[in-house]
Amino acid sequence: MNFRLLSKILGLVLLLLSGMMALCLAFAIGAAYVGRRIGDASWAFFLSIAISFGVGGILFLLGRRAGREMLRKEGIAIVGLGWLVCGLFGALPFLFSDSGFSPSEAVFESISGFTTTGATVITDLDEIPRSLILWRALTQWLGGLGILVLFVALLASLGVGSKALFRHESSAKSGQGVQTRIHEVAVRLWLIYGGLSLLCCLGLIVLGTSVFDAICHTFTAISTGGFSPYNESIAAFESLGVELWLTLFMMLGGISFMFYAWLLRGRFERWRREEEVKAFLLLLLGCSLIVAVDLVLLKQDRSFAQAFRDSVFQVVSIMTTTGYVTADFDQWPAFSRVVLLLLMGIGGCAGSTAGGIKVSRWLLFFKITRLEILTAFRPNQVVAIHLNRNLVGDSLKIQTVFFVALAGVTVFIGTALVSLLQPHLGIISCFSSVVSTLFNIGPGFGAVGPTRTFAGFRPATQLLLSFFMILGRLEFFAVLVLFMPSLWRKY
């Protein structure tokens, strides 16, 4: 392991992070100057910037003589450590503020932001300084496409080593590998991400939201994060136009950004072979209709139009793992809640900002299952599996089945641990808290429903669930390898 290279890259990440904090400090000072103070987090951001910049500068100086080449082991270690470092140092503004965050709550809120989970420990957002609200939203925007993808895009000096780093950043995956010129790919992805963000923000302003609300909801919609400045989330607007606009951008955030890159290059034939995006859109439409019908039949206090409106928004929000709410879906009929629970596990497309197991993995998993059933009575028949018209190799088949199994085992173990740490919670609440954090959803059912928070959880539980957020965001492997002693051997 090249520890100097790790020190250099992590130092640069912290310097970048301190620059992002400086934007919120400038906003806090400006808000105080014009007299719009809802609390004041200026001093909290100043301390956080000083610490992050100081530690980042020291790490960079310690690794300044490191070589440029980055091997696979350094790449995967930097991704795992990079997200941990961002989560821990991103917690400093919360910790130093006057809002009463405990250390575990500050870490939970920060990691929930960077992993675009959207779970929160804040019980009343009206009491939080607006600069801190902006920081929550900014962490989700940075974490959406991946702060390390932004890092690759900004620093071409990484050279050939950037490919190792880029490969393990889950938001950059397309399911079929990436191109050779990693820097160009990273820049293109961030231009698409920034362009969609700008379009979303302008649309919200046209629809009548304030500039601050437009920026915060843009940061948390396209990143499928779900943090809102309001306790009522999107229901606070009481606007069909805002709901539809945010629904559109949640859907766009749930589709692979590599798919957009192909389309922008004029490769429109990609749509004909794209199984994952088609399945994603069909699931959204089908489940929205099913839930709407269920709401009308079993909760006859609403018209089909209102039921469909609530259904579409909640289905899109849950499947893209955004976590915005316009209705308390925890009070919906059992079948509708089961549908939403299934969508939590499915998630968005590979290479998107969404969490979950991903649609492509489920498509491949069911194709593998069908093949195994077929070979049970036709053992000599050779059948090839294709995804997006590409032949799937044996290694990818094994990896897919292993990933689905690992996710299931993690949910089971996590539920057991949460029930041990929180003995007063019911099994549904324990299970839901793990699913909503591991798959980066945000709200769940029971004690962590859309109108509840994680504030009452013990510090140990909050830290455990924070770990699950990073584990799910990096799709297990980039985190689990950090616990392998062989990774840290010199060579």
PyMOL commands that set and color helices and strands:
alter all, ss='L'
color gray80, all
select helices_A, chain A and resi 3-33+42-62+72-89+92-96+103-114+125-127+130-145+147-154+156-167+170-172+182-206+211-221+233-236+240-253+257-264+270-273+275-298+304-319+329-331+334-346+359-377+394-421+427-438+446-448+459-473+477-483+485-488
alter helices_A, ss='H'
color red, helices_A
select strands_A, chain A and resi 386-387+390-391
alter strands_A, ss='S'
color yellow, strands_A
deselect
rebuild
show_as cartoon
